[in-house]
Amino acid sequence: MSVLPVKPVPFFADKNRAFWRLQALGWGGAMILRAMSSLANAQPLSFLVLVAIATVTGFSLSLILSVVYRQLLYRRAIVTWAGTAVVLAAAVGVYAFIDSWVITLYRPQADSGFAQLFLGVLYLDLTLLGAWSALYYAINFYLQVEEANDRLLALENQATSAQLAMLRYQLNPHFLFNTLNSISTLVLLKQTEPANAMLSRLSSFLRYTLINQPTARVTIAQEIDTLKLYLDIERMRFEERLRTRFDIAPEAARALLPSLLLQPLVENAIKYAVSTQESGAEIKVRAERIGDRLRITVSDTGPGIPRGRTPDDVIGTVHGDGHRSTGVGLANISERLAQAYGDQQHFEIRSRPQDGFAVIIEIPYETELGDEDEPASTPIGNAAREGIRRLAETMSPATRST
């Protein structure tokens, strides 16, 4: 794609420069039209001097009008329009008087008197200054509307960012409570090495998550790295009962999504699928590109939704009044998707009794520029997991049991 050699700048980016450009263009065009009209009516070339004087007079009066109008612009409507009418009438009168006086000097032997000349040029001068005044107010009112729209858009963006940040920060206390509670249990049982290992894993996970801004977007590959750090923490508790499988298409690995979007879904699966079954469960995360859409599925092999309830019932129990309460998890994800993508997102729950639970997310497929060579794993994620692996290897099988 070709790139413009010069970055375009909005015409009204510099209001002062735009004003002088419009002044030069408008009055220059008016002078050319009057000069052409004079020559077409067989006026001598010397008559062009009168045209030049009339143009300079109009230009000067418009500068005075701009100063007065600027003071009237932000007044009450009745003050603005009444003041404009008075000032415009005075300016037209002065303009017509000067034009008539100059014509009288140019043609001292003319049959028409000064009063007739004054009335003759009054209409033309009123048209010029009236059109100039209308254009002045129209441009300034347009700029006011644009500025108001820009301020409104900025406020909406700030509100959206604040909402997204609030939803993102809501996850941290929720996750920390569960993890610290597990660490506290290990300490009470005097299992210091597992407790220390879990603290190390928790610090690695938090270090990773704090790198990104609350409203930032990351690639699927980065999100999976973060998710694996979290799963390493949970695997300390559940060991072989927690089984995971990742099916990430190469194109999907480069796609962008809000950070920490999948962790609450996996946490929900651990809470209601892994912990409730003696044999545990398998959690599968799948990401694929379908046309211009990115589809992410997080499913488990748990008990699913009990008989007599529907996925809509589960969504409706986000405040904890149902059998399978979602806490802040599903409600948080749904709200974050709505804030980030509006109508361009799809959030769906699928489940059958004793046949597992699945959450399907569809969002627009977007990637960062130049990310084609991005590795499937990020350096910080690999380093953190390597440190976790070495730490876990130092623990004996007896101390790792909970």
Stockholm file with secondary structure:
# STOCKHOLM 1.0

chainA/1-402         MSVLPVKPVPFFADKNRAFWRLQALGWGGAMILRAMSSLANAQPLSFLVLVAIATVTGFSLSLILSVVYRQLLYRRAIVTWAGTAVVLAAAVGVYAFIDSWVITLYRPQADSGFAQLFLGVLYLDLTLLGAWSALYYAINFYLQVEEANDRLLALENQATSAQLAMLRYQLNPHFLFNTLNSISTLVLLKQTEPANAMLSRLSSFLRYTLINQPTARVTIAQEIDTLKLYLDIERMRFEERLRTRFDIAPEAARALLPSLLLQPLVENAIKYAVSTQESGAEIKVRAERIGDRLRITVSDTGPGIPRGRTPDDVIGTVHGDGHRSTGVGLANISERLAQAYGDQQHFEIRSRPQDGFAVIIEIPYETELGDEDEPASTPIGNAAREGIRRLAETMSPATRST
#=GR chainA/1-402 SS CCCCSSCCCCGGGSHHHHHHHHHHHHHHHHHHHHHHHHHHTTCCTTHHHHHHHHHHHHHHHHHHHHHHHHHHTTSCHHHHHHHHHHHHHHHHHHHHHHHHHHHHHHCTTCSSCHHHHHHHHHHHHHHHHHHHHHHHHHHHHHHHHHHHHHHHHHHHHHHHHHHHHHHHHHHHHHHHHHHHHHHHHHHHTTCHHHHHHHHHHHHHHHHHHHHSCTTCEEEHHHHHHHHHHHHHHHHHHHGGGEEEEEEECHHHHTBEEETTSSHHHHHHHIIIIITTSTTCEEEEEEEEEETTEEEEEEEECSCCSCTTCCHHHHHTTTTSCSTTCCTTHHHHHHHHHHHHHGGGCEEEEEECTTSCEEEEEEEECCBCTTCTTCCSSCHHHHHHHHHHHHHHHTSCHHHHCC
#=GC SS_cons         CCCCSSCCCCGGGSHHHHHHHHHHHHHHHHHHHHHHHHHHTTCCTTHHHHHHHHHHHHHHHHHHHHHHHHHHTTSCHHHHHHHHHHHHHHHHHHHHHHHHHHHHHHCTTCSSCHHHHHHHHHHHHHHHHHHHHHHHHHHHHHHHHHHHHHHHHHHHHHHHHHHHHHHHHHHHHHHHHHHHHHHHHHHHTTCHHHHHHHHHHHHHHHHHHHHSCTTCEEEHHHHHHHHHHHHHHHHHHHGGGEEEEEEECHHHHTBEEETTSSHHHHHHHIIIIITTSTTCEEEEEEEEEETTEEEEEEEECSCCSCTTCCHHHHHTTTTSCSTTCCTTHHHHHHHHHHHHHGGGCEEEEEECTTSCEEEEEEEECCBCTTCTTCCSSCHHHHHHHHHHHHHHHTSCHHHHCC
//
